[in-house]
Amino acid sequence: MSPLPEPPADRVFNNADSFAQAFDEAWARHCNDDATADTTARTSAVLAAVADHPFVIAQPELAQQVAQFRIRLLGL
């Protein structure tokens, strides 16, 4: 039995896991662009950068909570 192929990395879904991946990638890009911004400013900028993600569109308050959780979880 052969392993299943990996799904394309650019696929997004309307769920917290897909949003978390997009958020983490955007956070890393933003931190490289503006290392002087505080966490609140970074969070706002990153959420704006992923505003077109289906999860953010469908559940913006929950997306904010997931973002805060990711920041605490990863020590960002």
DOVEX-781986 format. One record per residue (C-alpha): residue number from 1; x, y, z. Coordinates in steps of 0.25 Angstrom, whole numbers, plus 5000, padded with zeros to 4 digits. Example, Ala and Ser with C-alpha at 12.3 -4.5 7.8 and 13.67 -1.06 7.14 Angstrom:
+-----+------+------+------+
! num !   px !   py !   pz !
+-----+------+------+------+
!   1 ! 5049 ! 4982 ! 5031 !
!   2 ! 5055 ! 4996 ! 5029 !
+-----+------+------+------+
//
This chain:
+-----+------+------+------+
! num !   px !   py !   pz !
+-----+------+------+------+
!   1 ! 5000 ! 5000 ! 5000 !
!   2 ! 5006 ! 5013 ! 4996 !
!   3 ! 5005 ! 5026 ! 5005 !
!   4 ! 4995 ! 5036 ! 5001 !
!   5 ! 5001 ! 5048 ! 4994 !
!   6 ! 5002 ! 5061 ! 5001 !
!   7 ! 4991 ! 5072 ! 4998 !
!   8 ! 4996 ! 5084 ! 4991 !
!   9 ! 5001 ! 5095 ! 5001 !
!  10 ! 4993 ! 5106 ! 4995 !
!  11 ! 4979 ! 5099 ! 4998 !
!  12 ! 4971 ! 5106 ! 5009 !
!  13 ! 4959 ! 5102 ! 5017 !
!  14 ! 4948 ! 5108 ! 5025 !
!  15 ! 4954 ! 5102 ! 5038 !
!  16 ! 4963 ! 5106 ! 5050 !
!  17 ! 4975 ! 5097 ! 5046 !
!  18 ! 4975 ! 5103 ! 5032 !
!  19 ! 4974 ! 5117 ! 5038 !
!  20 ! 4985 ! 5114 ! 5048 !
!  21 ! 4995 ! 5110 ! 5037 !
!  22 ! 4992 ! 5123 ! 5029 !
!  23 ! 4993 ! 5131 ! 5042 !
!  24 ! 5007 ! 5125 ! 5045 !
!  25 ! 5012 ! 5127 ! 5031 !
!  26 ! 5007 ! 5142 ! 5031 !
!  27 ! 5013 ! 5144 ! 5045 !
!  28 ! 5027 ! 5139 ! 5041 !
!  29 ! 5026 ! 5148 ! 5028 !
!  30 ! 5022 ! 5160 ! 5037 !
!  31 ! 5032 ! 5158 ! 5047 !
!  32 ! 5043 ! 5159 ! 5037 !
!  33 ! 5037 ! 5171 ! 5031 !
!  34 ! 5035 ! 5179 ! 5044 !
!  35 ! 5042 ! 5173 ! 5056 !
!  36 ! 5040 ! 5186 ! 5064 !
!  37 ! 5024 ! 5185 ! 5065 !
!  38 ! 5018 ! 5180 ! 5078 !
!  39 ! 5010 ! 5168 ! 5079 !
!  40 ! 4996 ! 5175 ! 5078 !
!  41 ! 5001 ! 5183 ! 5065 !
!  42 ! 5007 ! 5170 ! 5059 !
!  43 ! 4994 ! 5162 ! 5062 !
!  44 ! 4985 ! 5173 ! 5055 !
!  45 ! 4995 ! 5174 ! 5043 !
!  46 ! 4995 ! 5159 ! 5042 !
!  47 ! 4980 ! 5157 ! 5043 !
!  48 ! 4978 ! 5168 ! 5032 !
!  49 ! 4988 ! 5160 ! 5023 !
!  50 ! 4979 ! 5147 ! 5025 !
!  51 ! 4966 ! 5155 ! 5024 !
!  52 ! 4962 ! 5147 ! 5012 !
!  53 ! 4964 ! 5133 ! 5018 !
!  54 ! 4950 ! 5126 ! 5018 !
!  55 ! 4951 ! 5124 ! 5034 !
!  56 ! 4953 ! 5139 ! 5036 !
!  57 ! 4941 ! 5142 ! 5027 !
!  58 ! 4932 ! 5132 ! 5033 !
!  59 ! 4936 ! 5133 ! 5048 !
!  60 ! 4944 ! 5146 ! 5051 !
!  61 ! 4943 ! 5146 ! 5066 !
!  62 ! 4947 ! 5131 ! 5066 !
!  63 ! 4959 ! 5134 ! 5057 !
!  64 ! 4963 ! 5145 ! 5067 !
!  65 ! 4963 ! 5135 ! 5078 !
!  66 ! 4971 ! 5125 ! 5070 !
!  67 ! 4981 ! 5135 ! 5067 !
!  68 ! 4983 ! 5139 ! 5082 !
!  69 ! 4984 ! 5124 ! 5085 !
!  70 ! 4995 ! 5122 ! 5074 !
!  71 ! 5002 ! 5134 ! 5080 !
!  72 ! 5002 ! 5128 ! 5094 !
!  73 ! 5005 ! 5114 ! 5089 !
!  74 ! 5017 ! 5117 ! 5081 !
!  75 ! 5022 ! 5129 ! 5090 !
!  76 ! 5021 ! 5138 ! 5078 !
+-----+------+------+------+
//
